[in-house]
Amino acid sequence: MSRSHNFSAGPAVLPLEVLQRVEKELVDYKGTGSSIIELSHRGPEYTEVHTQAQEKLKKILGLGDDFEVLFLQGGASTQFLMVPYNYLREGETADYLNTGSWSSKAIKEAKLFGNVNEAFSSKDVNFNRVPTDSEVNYSDNPNYVHFTSNNTIFGTQFRKEPETGGTPLVCDASSDFLSRPIDVDKYGIIYAGAQKNAGPSGVTIVAIRKDMLEKAYTENIPSMMNYQTHAKTLFNTPPVFAVYFFNYVLDWIQDKGGLKQMEELNRKKAEKLYAELDKDDFFRGTAEKESRSHMNVTFRLADEDLEKTFIEEAAKQNLNGLKGHRSVGGMRASIYNACPEESVDALISFMQDFRQKHG
């Protein structure tokens, strides 16, 4: 079997060990004679998987019992809507840090429910950086502060949580979820689509602090949009396969040494790749150095006419998914947790050969 060097932004590369584990038991789950995706979501087999995944995530992130973990559907885009639906009303304000396309979309949804204060925006510099704490202008009494921890399109990432003076953070962590330790005490809600670091597409993981859950509005909210609905009961059929796979990804992270080890491996991969970009002017990183992502490395060629050739020749070398987002062009190497260091080394080797050939 030949595996490609997969740099896709999402759905993205998955741990080979987990894929193989799932392959072995997909047809017959633990001697039941059925696949896990054929069994009742209220039966003992899936109930065990669901509960295991919740508890493992709490342990890995250090959440403790003061958080609820929900497995929802609709992607992170539905959370753009659910958060203000539950926590923002007319006459109230929420603060948003606008650092890219996804935070812009979250802002658009929040404006349907109440006031939005853009406490920071890097739109004027094409979202090539995230703010320092001194650059953020919070409102007097926001209900929450929303930020996107990693920006897949523009290749930027917060190195640490924004300082909010105690206002709970709501974080779209989709593209750097489980890639490093976080300061959980600062968060009210953390949500993430699974399809980058946590598993296949289909499940959105939502960790919500219980004291914040209790403050959610409950009137005039459809049941499906109400966080308390999902915290109280398994309201609808969950994305069984995605949760099942996520449960094994959590095992894989634990086996690799947890989030500190993930952070070190991701830092090493990113530093290697950025060092190659910075050798000369042939390649050019698009994000400011202080804001560079360890998940999505975005770059251009000095001669942009060569970029199509770069992507085509890379594909011939089994280096796939390197085309930048359609809105910005260029190239993007997504090097999530499951992207092996060997793939980054292969990309760097190709970049060196390409420079020698076309430089």
MOWOTA-V553048 format. One record per backbone hydrogen bond with DSSP energy under -0.5 kcal/mol. CO is the residue of the C=O (numbers start at 0). NH is the residue of the N-H. If there is no record, write none. Layout:
# MOWOTA-V553048
CO;NH
CO;NH
This chain:
# MOWOTA-V553048
0;2
3;5
4;6
4;319
6;333
10;9
14;18
15;19
16;20
17;21
18;22
19;23
20;24
21;25
27;29
28;31
33;28
34;37
34;38
35;38
39;42
39;45
42;46
43;47
44;48
45;49
46;50
47;51
48;52
49;53
50;54
51;55
52;56
53;57
54;58
55;59
56;60
57;61
57;62
57;63
62;65
63;66
65;209
67;69
67;207
69;71
69;205
71;203
73;77
74;77
74;78
75;79
76;80
77;80
77;81
78;82
79;83
80;84
81;85
82;86
83;87
85;216
88;91
91;114
92;142
93;116
94;145
95;97
95;118
95;119
96;98
97;121
99;103
100;104
101;105
102;106
103;107
104;108
105;109
106;110
108;111
109;112
109;113
114;93
115;117
116;95
116;118
118;136
119;97
121;124
121;126
122;125
124;127
127;287
131;134
132;135
135;137
143;94
144;169
145;96
146;148
146;171
148;157
149;151
150;154
150;155
154;292
155;150
161;163
163;166
167;144
168;187
168;188
169;146
170;172
170;190
171;148
171;149
172;175
172;176
175;178
181;183
182;185
183;186
185;168
187;208
188;170
189;206
190;172
191;204
192;195
193;197
193;198
194;10
194;11
199;202
202;193
202;204
203;71
204;191
205;69
205;207
206;189
207;67
208;211
208;212
209;213
210;214
211;214
212;215
217;220
221;224
221;225
222;225
224;226
225;228
225;229
226;230
227;231
228;232
232;234
237;239
238;242
239;243
240;244
241;245
242;246
243;247
244;248
245;249
246;250
247;251
248;252
249;253
250;254
251;255
252;257
253;256
256;260
257;261
258;262
259;263
260;264
261;265
262;266
263;267
264;268
265;269
266;270
267;271
268;272
269;273
270;274
271;275
272;276
273;277
275;278
276;279
281;301
283;299
287;290
288;291
290;156
294;296
294;334
295;297
296;332
297;285
298;330
299;283
301;303
302;305
303;306
305;309
306;310
307;311
308;312
309;313
310;314
311;315
312;316
313;316
313;318
314;317
317;4
317;319
319;6
321;331
324;327
324;328
329;323
330;298
331;333
332;296
332;334
335;338
337;339
339;342
339;343
340;344
341;345
342;346
343;347
344;348
345;349
346;350
347;351
348;352
349;353
350;354
351;355
352;356
353;357
354;358
